Amino acid sequence: MKRTVGEHLDWLRGRLETLNRQFMESAGQEQANRCQTEIRAIELAIAHYEAALKIEKRISTRTGRG
């Protein structure tokens, strides 16, 4: 991965906004289902990365690296 975690989170959040817009504008159930599936996956990924960043911050604070 050539992006930092923060850059990846920004990309995921942008993609989530795009999918939410597509979902609201979707004409068919199939497209809506695809959007919802990817939306759920992105929301889980964001939660995962945010949790990892919190843990990293806590560890670096304890070790004096942050």
Secondary structure, DSSP 4 states (H G I P E B T S, - for coil): --S-HHHHHHHHHHHHHHHHHHHHH--SHHHHHHHHHHHHHHHHHHHHHHHHHHHHHHHHHHHT--
